[in-house]
Amino acid sequence: MLEDIYMALRKGYEKLKRFSSILYERTRVEIAVIKMLNDVHGIDRRIEENYRIIGKRLKELYDIHEKNVLRDEIIVQTFKEIQRLTEEREDLIRKSSELAGDMRFIKGHE
C-alpha cells in the first residue's frame, strides 16, 4: 500500500514537473514576443518622427523657393534612416512571428 502511494506521488510529481517546464517555456517565449512587439512600436514612433522632420524641412525649402528638395542632405539622410528603421522593424516582426510559431509548437505538446 505504501508503495502504491509512493508511485502515485511520484507520477504526480513527474506530471507537475512537465507542466511547470512547459509553462516556463511558454511564459519565456510570450515575454520575448511582447518585448519585440514593444520594440516595433518604438520603431514606428521613430519612423513617424522622421516623417515629421522631412515635412518640416520640405516646408523650409518651399519657403525659400528651393526646387531640388530630393537633393537636400537632411531629407536624403532622413529617408535613409527611415529605410533602415523599416528593415529593422520587418526583422523584429519576422523574429516575433518565428517565436510565436515556437509557442504554438510548445502548446501542442502539453
C-alpha positions as CSV (number, residue, x, y, z in Angstrom):
1,M,0.0,0.0,0.0
2,L,2.8,2.5,0.8
3,E,4.4,1.6,-2.5
4,D,1.2,2.5,-4.3
5,I,1.0,5.8,-2.5
6,Y,4.7,6.4,-3.3
7,M,4.1,5.6,-7.0
8,A,1.1,7.8,-7.2
9,L,3.0,10.7,-5.6
10,R,5.9,10.0,-8.0
11,K,3.6,10.1,-11.1
12,G,2.0,13.3,-9.7
13,Y,5.5,14.9,-9.2
14,E,6.5,14.0,-12.8
15,K,3.3,15.5,-14.3
16,L,3.8,18.6,-12.2
17,K,7.4,18.8,-13.3
18,R,6.5,18.5,-17.0
19,F,3.7,21.0,-16.6
20,S,5.9,23.6,-14.9
21,S,8.6,23.1,-17.6
22,I,6.0,23.8,-20.4
23,L,4.6,26.7,-18.5
24,Y,8.0,28.2,-18.0
25,E,8.9,27.8,-21.7
26,R,5.6,29.4,-22.9
27,T,6.0,32.3,-20.5
28,R,9.5,32.9,-21.6
29,V,8.5,32.9,-25.3
30,E,5.5,35.1,-24.7
31,I,7.5,37.7,-22.8
32,A,10.1,37.7,-25.6
33,V,7.3,38.3,-28.2
34,I,5.8,41.1,-26.2
35,K,9.2,42.8,-25.9
36,M,9.8,42.5,-29.6
37,L,6.3,44.0,-30.4
38,N,7.1,46.8,-27.9
39,D,10.3,47.4,-29.8
40,V,8.3,47.5,-33.1
41,H,6.1,50.2,-31.6
42,G,9.1,52.2,-30.6
43,I,10.5,51.9,-34.1
44,D,7.1,53.1,-35.5
45,R,7.3,56.2,-33.4
46,R,10.9,56.9,-34.6
47,I,9.7,56.5,-38.2
48,E,6.8,58.9,-37.6
49,E,9.3,61.4,-36.1
50,N,11.5,61.1,-39.2
51,Y,8.5,61.8,-41.4
52,R,7.8,65.0,-39.4
53,I,11.4,66.1,-39.9
54,I,11.0,65.6,-43.6
55,G,7.8,67.6,-43.6
56,K,9.3,70.5,-41.7
57,R,12.3,70.5,-44.0
58,L,10.1,70.5,-47.1
59,K,8.2,73.5,-45.7
60,E,11.5,75.3,-45.0
61,L,12.7,74.6,-48.6
62,Y,9.4,75.6,-50.0
63,D,9.6,78.9,-48.2
64,I,12.9,79.7,-49.9
65,H,11.6,78.5,-53.2
66,E,14.1,75.6,-53.5
67,K,13.3,73.2,-56.4
68,N,15.7,70.3,-55.7
69,V,14.3,69.1,-52.5
70,L,15.3,65.5,-53.0
71,R,18.9,66.6,-53.1
72,D,18.8,68.2,-49.7
73,E,21.2,66.4,-47.4
74,I,18.7,66.4,-44.4
75,I,16.0,64.8,-46.5
76,V,18.3,62.2,-48.0
77,Q,19.7,61.2,-44.6
78,T,16.3,61.1,-43.1
79,F,15.0,58.8,-45.9
80,K,18.0,56.5,-45.3
81,E,17.2,56.4,-41.6
82,I,13.5,55.6,-42.4
83,Q,14.7,52.8,-44.7
84,R,17.0,51.4,-42.0
85,L,14.3,51.5,-39.4
86,T,11.8,49.9,-41.7
87,E,14.2,47.0,-42.3
88,E,14.8,46.7,-38.5
89,R,11.0,46.7,-37.9
90,E,10.4,44.0,-40.5
91,D,13.2,41.9,-39.0
92,L,11.7,42.2,-35.5
93,I,8.2,41.2,-36.8
94,R,9.7,38.2,-38.6
95,K,11.5,37.1,-35.4
96,S,8.4,37.6,-33.2
97,S,6.4,35.5,-35.7
98,E,9.0,32.8,-35.5
99,L,8.9,32.8,-31.7
100,A,5.1,32.8,-31.8
101,G,5.3,29.8,-34.0
102,D,7.6,28.1,-31.4
103,M,5.0,28.9,-28.8
104,R,2.3,27.1,-30.9
105,F,4.7,24.1,-31.1
106,I,5.1,24.2,-27.3
107,K,1.3,24.5,-26.8
108,G,0.8,21.4,-29.0
109,H,2.9,19.3,-26.7
110,E,1.2,20.0,-23.4
